[in-house]
Amino acid sequence: GYPNRSRTCSAFSKPVLARIDPGSIVVDFSYSNSSSDRPMTYQHDAVPDGYPLRICFVMLHYARDVESNDPLRYLRETPIHSALPEALAALGNEIHLVHQFPRDQTFRVRGARYHFVAERGVVRQLSRVAGRLRQRDPALYQPALRTIERVRALEPDILHVHGTTLNLNLHLLFRQLGRDSPPAILHYHGGYPARSTLGRRLQRFNFAHAQRYAFTTRDQAQPFVEARLLCEPERIVSIIETSSTFQRRDRISTRQETGMRGEPVCLSVGRLHPIKDPFTMLQGFERVLEERPKAQLYLYYLTDEERPALEGYLATRSTLREHVHFRGRAPFEQMETIYNSADFLLQASRREFSGCAVLEAMACGVIPIVSDIPSFRAMTECGRFGALFPVGDASALARRITERPLSEIEERSTVIRSHFERRLSFDAMARQLLPVYREMLAERGRVR
């Protein structure tokens, strides 16, 4: 079973470093998540409703492209794993993040302790073989045995587990922790009900052993409810998938850095993939030019599946072509400056699990003009902060930009940033989560 320990409030000195293996690197320092390199600040308050909690964030997988990255760079580029723990630590809680990773490293940043844990060599070798045979990411087949051992040794009050569809490792986590496992919340980061019988059994088991399920919107949970894998929908809580540490900056100086110009400056960030519907975005911008002839559109993207077709469309429209700029992929460190060079973000996605680009843009005060899908509806509060248009409707997209004068952009930008800080920031997420954690503890009779 799960190790017993006193549930009274204790100093944050225990465990100092739970089961740190020989060869692990232990450091203590600070860094900035923001590409503008300004220190992040959180509002410090006393912990509401009782004593501080020992909260353990858990990530039982790592993407293939982190193999050559160090943990610090990884944290800067995935702020859900750094800024949210640190926001909760700023509220007086003891915070740990335990993350499966290619190599061991343990350190503390702004009150949160990070445990990056590598699996044993034989486990990683077998996962590589499985990945080659299945032609998929080897990390998907890597049992998180040492990672789970570290979680268990920390004896947390709450588990906040990222990912609802890491079926094997979630199963191993709940099996290893046993009956006395602390209450767990599963945080959705994409995925669908498993297709195989075994996969569905594992998902049903995993949902049954969690006390809460965090989805950006309840609509995202429906496939799991309808498949009878998530059998207690009353345990669903609406928490956004992630947020951003980007800051709003002066438009004149950032445009000097990026060379972006226009009245207005429109921006697209994301893959040029059919699911993002870049044609609707481009055709909507074409209609914007009819009333805003000085407008410019800048496209930044990770993949370019639709670029040949988009360029073919532009080849027959010389005027439009002069206003559209394919910028390609930009380093993460430059994205804050790019967002701050824009007035509007155009996003025509047909489906999104969350919408990181929209969150990053709103963090910088960029006005989102986005398709009317559940996650965007939630972020903009049904278009109150930004504007929504029906999926696939290029004319409606254009109207959302042209129906209000350009003179209002500065004021609207300020309102967008204020909304972001109040409802969508990591600080806001932390304050939303604390009452959820305490409800989970109360249900399990583990109130501190």
C-alpha positions in Angstrom: 0.0 0.0 0.0 0.8 3.6 0.0 3.3 4.7 2.8 1.6 6.2 5.8 2.7 9.6 7.2 1.3 12.1 9.6 -1.4 14.4 8.0 -0.5 17.3 10.2 1.1 20.3 8.7 4.9 20.0 8.8 7.8 21.9 7.6 8.6 21.7 3.9 11.9 20.1 4.7 10.6 16.6 4.3 11.2 14.8 2.2 14.3 16.8 1.3 15.0 14.8 -1.8 13.1 11.6 -1.9 15.2 8.6 -3.2 17.5 10.7 -5.3 19.7 8.1 -7.1 23.5 8.4 -7.4 24.5 10.5 -10.3 21.4 12.7 -10.2 22.2 16.4 -10.6 20.8 18.6 -7.9 20.8 22.4 -8.3 18.8 25.4 -6.9 18.4 28.5 -9.0 15.9 30.7 -10.9 15.1 31.4 -14.5 12.4 33.3 -16.5 9.8 31.5 -18.5 9.1 34.7 -20.5 11.1 35.2 -23.7 11.4 38.9 -22.7 13.5 37.6 -19.7 11.6 39.5 -17.1 11.1 37.7 -13.8 7.7 36.3 -13.3 5.7 37.5 -10.3 2.8 35.8 -8.5 0.5 37.3 -5.9 1.4 35.8 -2.5 -1.5 35.0 -0.2 -2.0 32.8 2.8 -3.3 29.3 1.8 -7.1 29.4 2.0 -9.2 26.9 3.9 -6.5 25.3 6.0 -2.9 24.1 5.9 -0.6 24.0 2.9 -0.9 20.9 0.6 1.9 18.7 -0.7 0.9 18.5 -4.4 2.7 16.3 -6.9 2.4 17.0 -10.6 3.0 13.9 -12.6 4.0 13.4 -16.3 4.5 9.8 -17.3 5.7 10.4 -20.9 8.0 12.6 -22.8 7.9 13.5 -26.5 10.6 12.2 -28.9 11.8 15.7 -29.6 13.1 16.3 -26.1 15.8 13.7 -26.4 18.5 16.4 -27.0 16.9 19.0 -24.8 17.9 19.7 -21.2 15.2 20.0 -18.5 15.5 23.8 -18.2 14.9 24.5 -21.8 12.0 22.0 -21.8 10.4 23.9 -18.9 10.8 27.2 -20.6 9.0 25.8 -23.7 6.3 24.0 -21.8 5.2 26.4 -19.1 2.3 24.2 -17.9 5.1 22.1 -16.1 6.8 25.1 -14.5 4.5 28.2 -14.2 1.5 26.3 -12.7 3.6 24.5 -10.1 5.3 27.8 -9.2 2.0 29.7 -9.0 0.8 27.1 -6.5 4.0 27.2 -4.6 3.6 31.0 -4.3 0.3 30.4 -2.6 2.2 28.5 0.2 2.0 24.9 -0.9 4.7 22.3 -1.2 5.0 21.5 -4.8 6.8 18.7 -6.7 6.8 17.9 -10.4 7.9 14.3 -11.3 8.5 13.9 -15.0 9.7 10.9 -17.0 12.6 12.1 -19.1 15.7 10.9 -21.0 18.0 11.7 -18.1 18.0 12.3 -14.3 18.0 15.8 -12.9 16.5 17.3 -9.8 16.4 21.0 -8.9 14.3 23.7 -7.3 12.9 26.9 -8.9 10.9 29.5 -7.1 9.6 27.1 -4.4 8.8 24.2 -6.6 11.0 21.1 -6.8 11.4 19.3 -10.1 12.3 15.6 -10.4 13.2 14.5 -14.0 13.6 10.8 -13.9 15.1 8.5 -16.5 14.0 4.9 -16.7 16.4 2.0 -16.5 18.5 1.2 -19.6 16.8 -2.1 -20.4 13.4 -0.5 -20.2 14.3 2.2 -22.7 15.9 -0.3 -25.0 12.8 -2.5 -25.1 10.6 0.6 -25.7 12.8 1.5 -28.7 12.2 -1.9 -30.1 8.5 -1.7 -29.5 8.4 1.8 -31.1 10.2 0.5 -34.3 7.8 -2.4 -34.6 4.7 -0.3 -34.1 6.2 2.7 -36.1 5.3 5.1 -33.2 7.1 7.2 -30.6 9.2 4.7 -28.5 8.4 6.8 -25.3 4.7 5.6 -25.6 5.9 2.1 -24.8 8.2 3.0 -22.0 6.9 1.9 -18.6 7.4 4.7 -16.1 8.6 2.4 -13.3 11.3 4.6 -11.7 9.1 7.7 -12.3 6.3 6.1 -10.3 8.7 5.1 -7.6 9.7 8.7 -7.1 6.1 9.8 -6.9 5.4 7.2 -4.3 8.4 8.2 -2.2 7.2 11.8 -2.0 4.0 10.8 -0.2 1.9 13.7 -1.7 -1.6 14.8 -0.5 -2.7 15.3 -4.1 -1.7 13.9 -7.5 -2.2 16.2 -10.5 -1.5 13.9 -13.5 -1.1 15.3 -16.9 -2.7 13.2 -19.7 -5.8 11.1 -19.6 -4.8 8.7 -22.4 -1.4 7.4 -21.3 -3.2 4.2 -20.7 -0.4 1.8 -19.6 1.5 4.2 -17.4 -1.6 5.6 -15.7 -2.6 2.0 -14.9 0.8 1.3 -13.5 0.6 4.4 -11.4 -2.7 3.5 -9.8 -1.7 -0.1 -9.3 1.6 0.8 -7.7 0.2 3.3 -5.3 -2.6 0.9 -4.3 -5.6 1.4 -2.1 -4.0 4.3 -0.1 -3.2 6.3 -3.2 -3.7 10.0 -2.7 -6.6 11.6 -4.5 -5.8 12.2 -8.2 -7.0 14.6 -10.8 -6.4 13.7 -14.5 -5.7 16.7 -16.7 -6.8 16.3 -20.3 -4.2 17.2 -23.0 -5.8 15.6 -26.0 -6.7 12.2 -27.2 -9.7 10.0 -27.7 -11.2 6.8 -26.4 -9.0 3.8 -27.1 -10.0 1.6 -30.0 -8.8 -1.7 -28.7 -10.6 -3.7 -26.0 -7.5 -3.7 -23.8 -7.0 0.0 -24.2 -10.6 0.7 -23.2 -10.3 -1.5 -20.1 -7.2 0.4 -19.0 -8.9 3.8 -19.6 -12.0 2.7 -17.7 -9.8 1.5 -14.8 -7.8 4.8 -14.8 -10.9 7.1 -14.8 -12.4 5.0 -12.0 -9.3 5.5 -9.8 -9.2 9.3 -10.2 -11.3 11.7 -8.2 -11.5 14.5 -10.8 -11.1 15.0 -14.5 -10.0 18.4 -15.8 -11.1 19.4 -19.3 -11.1 22.8 -21.0 -14.8 22.3 -21.7 -17.2 19.5 -20.8 -17.8 18.9 -24.5 -14.3 17.5 -24.7 -15.2 14.8 -22.2 -18.3 13.6 -24.1 -16.5 11.0 -26.2 -15.3 9.3 -23.0 -18.7 9.6 -21.4 -20.5 8.2 -24.4 -18.0 5.3 -24.6 -18.8 4.5 -21.0 -15.2 5.0 -20.0 -15.8 8.0 -17.8 -18.7 6.9 -15.7 -19.0 9.7 -13.3 -19.4 12.9 -15.3 -20.2 14.9 -12.2 -16.5 14.7 -11.4 -15.5 16.7 -14.5 -14.1 20.2 -13.8 -13.6 22.9 -16.4 -9.9 23.9 -16.3 -8.1 25.2 -19.3 -5.4 22.8 -20.7 -2.5 25.3 -20.3 -1.7 29.0 -20.3 1.2 31.3 -21.2 3.8 33.3 -19.4 4.1 35.8 -22.2 3.6 39.5 -21.4 2.1 42.4 -23.3 4.8 44.7 -24.7 5.0 47.9 -26.7 3.9 47.5 -30.3 6.2 50.0 -31.9 9.4 48.5 -30.5 8.4 44.9 -31.2 7.4 45.8 -34.8 10.9 47.3 -35.3 12.3 43.9 -34.2 10.0 41.7 -36.4 9.5 44.0 -39.4 5.8 43.4 -39.3 3.7 46.3 -40.6 0.0 46.9 -41.4 -3.2 48.6 -40.5 -4.1 46.3 -39.0 -1.4 43.6 -38.6 -3.0 40.1 -38.7 -1.3 37.0 -37.5 -1.7 33.3 -38.0 0.1 30.8 -35.7 -0.2 27.1 -36.1 0.1 24.3 -38.5 -1.0 24.8 -42.1 -3.1 21.6 -41.8 -6.7 21.0 -43.0 -7.9 20.7 -39.4 -6.8 24.3 -38.9 -8.6 25.3 -42.1 -6.1 27.9 -43.4 -8.2 28.4 -46.5 -11.0 30.0 -44.5 -8.5 32.1 -42.7 -6.9 33.3 -46.0 -10.2 33.9 -47.8 -11.4 35.8 -44.8 -8.3 38.0 -44.8 -8.9 38.6 -48.6 -12.3 40.1 -47.7 -10.8 42.2 -45.0 -8.6 43.9 -47.6 -11.7 45.2 -49.4 -12.3 47.5 -46.4 -8.8 47.6 -44.9 -6.5 47.9 -47.9 -3.4 48.5 -45.7 -3.9 45.2 -43.8 -1.1 42.6 -43.7 -1.2 38.9 -42.8 1.8 37.1 -41.4 1.8 33.3 -41.1 4.0 31.3 -38.7 3.6 27.6 -38.7 5.2 24.3 -37.5 4.1 22.2 -40.5 3.1 23.3 -44.0 0.9 20.6 -45.5 -1.4 23.1 -47.1 1.2 25.7 -48.2 1.4 24.5 -51.8 -2.4 24.9 -52.2 -2.4 28.3 -50.4 0.4 29.5 -52.7 -1.5 28.3 -55.7 -4.5 30.3 -54.6 -2.3 33.4 -54.1 -0.7 32.9 -57.5 -4.0 34.0 -59.2 -4.5 37.0 -56.9 -1.6 39.4 -57.2 -3.1 42.0 -54.9 -3.7 39.5 -52.1 -0.3 38.0 -52.6 1.4 41.3 -51.8 -0.3 41.3 -48.4 0.4 37.7 -47.3 3.8 36.7 -45.8 4.8 33.1 -45.1 7.3 33.3 -42.2 7.6 29.6 -41.4 8.8 28.3 -38.1 10.2 30.7 -35.5 12.1 29.8 -32.3 10.0 29.8 -29.2 12.2 32.6 -27.8 11.0 34.9 -30.5 7.2 34.2 -30.3 6.4 36.7 -27.6 7.9 39.5 -29.8 5.9 38.2 -32.8 2.6 38.1 -30.9 3.2 41.6 -29.6 3.7 42.9 -33.2 0.1 41.9 -34.1 -3.3 43.5 -33.7 -5.4 40.4 -34.5 -4.9 36.6 -34.3 -6.8 34.7 -37.0 -7.6 31.1 -36.2 -10.2 29.1 -38.2 -9.7 25.7 -36.6 -12.4 23.1 -37.0 -11.3 21.3 -33.9 -8.9 22.0 -31.0 -8.1 20.3 -27.7 -7.2 23.7 -26.3 -5.5 26.3 -28.5 -2.1 27.4 -27.2 -1.7 30.0 -29.9 -4.9 31.7 -28.8 -3.8 31.7 -25.2 -0.3 33.1 -26.1 -1.9 35.8 -28.2 -4.3 36.9 -25.5 -1.5 37.0 -23.0 0.1 39.6 -25.3 -3.2 41.5 -25.7 -3.7 40.4 -29.3 -7.4 40.3 -30.2 -8.5 36.8 -31.1 -10.7 36.4 -34.2 -11.4 32.6 -33.9 -13.8 29.9 -35.0 -16.8 29.1 -32.8 -15.6 25.8 -31.3 -15.9 24.8 -27.6 -12.3 25.6 -26.4 -12.3 29.0 -28.2 -15.8 29.8 -26.8 -14.5 29.1 -23.3 -11.3 31.3 -23.7 -13.2 34.3 -25.2 -16.3 33.8 -23.0 -18.4 33.3 -26.0 -16.7 36.1 -28.0 -17.0 38.7 -25.3 -13.2 39.0 -25.3 -12.3 38.8 -29.0 -14.8 37.6 -31.6 -16.2 34.3 -32.8 -17.3 33.3 -36.3 -19.0 30.1 -37.6 -16.6 27.3 -38.6 -15.7 27.7 -42.3 -17.4 31.1 -42.7 -14.8 33.4 -44.3 -17.2 36.3 -44.7 -18.1 36.3 -41.0 -14.4 36.2 -40.1 -13.8 39.4 -42.2 -16.8 41.1 -40.6 -15.5 40.5 -37.1 -12.4 42.5 -38.0 -14.0 45.3 -40.0 -17.1 45.9 -37.9 -15.2 47.9 -35.3 -12.9 50.9 -36.0 -9.1 50.5 -35.9 -9.0 53.3 -33.3 -10.4 50.8 -30.7 -7.6 48.3 -31.0 -5.5 49.7 -28.2 -8.4 49.8 -25.7 -9.5 46.3 -26.8 -5.9 45.0 -26.3 -5.9 46.3 -22.8 -9.2 44.5 -22.0 -8.0 41.2 -23.5 -4.8 41.3 -21.4 -6.9 42.0 -18.2 -9.2 39.2 -19.0 -6.3 36.9 -19.5 -4.7 37.8 -16.1 -8.0 37.4 -14.3 -9.3 34.1 -15.9 -6.7 32.4 -18.1 -3.3 32.9 -16.5 -1.4 30.3 -14.5 -2.1 32.3 -11.3 -5.9 32.1 -12.1 -5.5 28.3 -12.8 -3.8 27.9 -9.4 -6.7 29.6 -7.6 -9.2 27.5 -9.5 -7.5 24.3 -8.6 -7.0 24.8 -4.9 -10.7 24.4 -3.9 -10.9 21.4 -6.2 -7.9 19.8 -4.4 -9.5 20.4 -1.0 -12.8 18.9 -2.2 -10.9 15.8 -3.3 -9.2 15.5 0.1 -12.5 16.0 2.0 -14.2 13.3 0.0 -11.4 10.9 0.9 -11.4 11.9 4.5 -7.9 13.3 4.3 -8.6 16.9 5.3 -5.4 18.5 6.6 
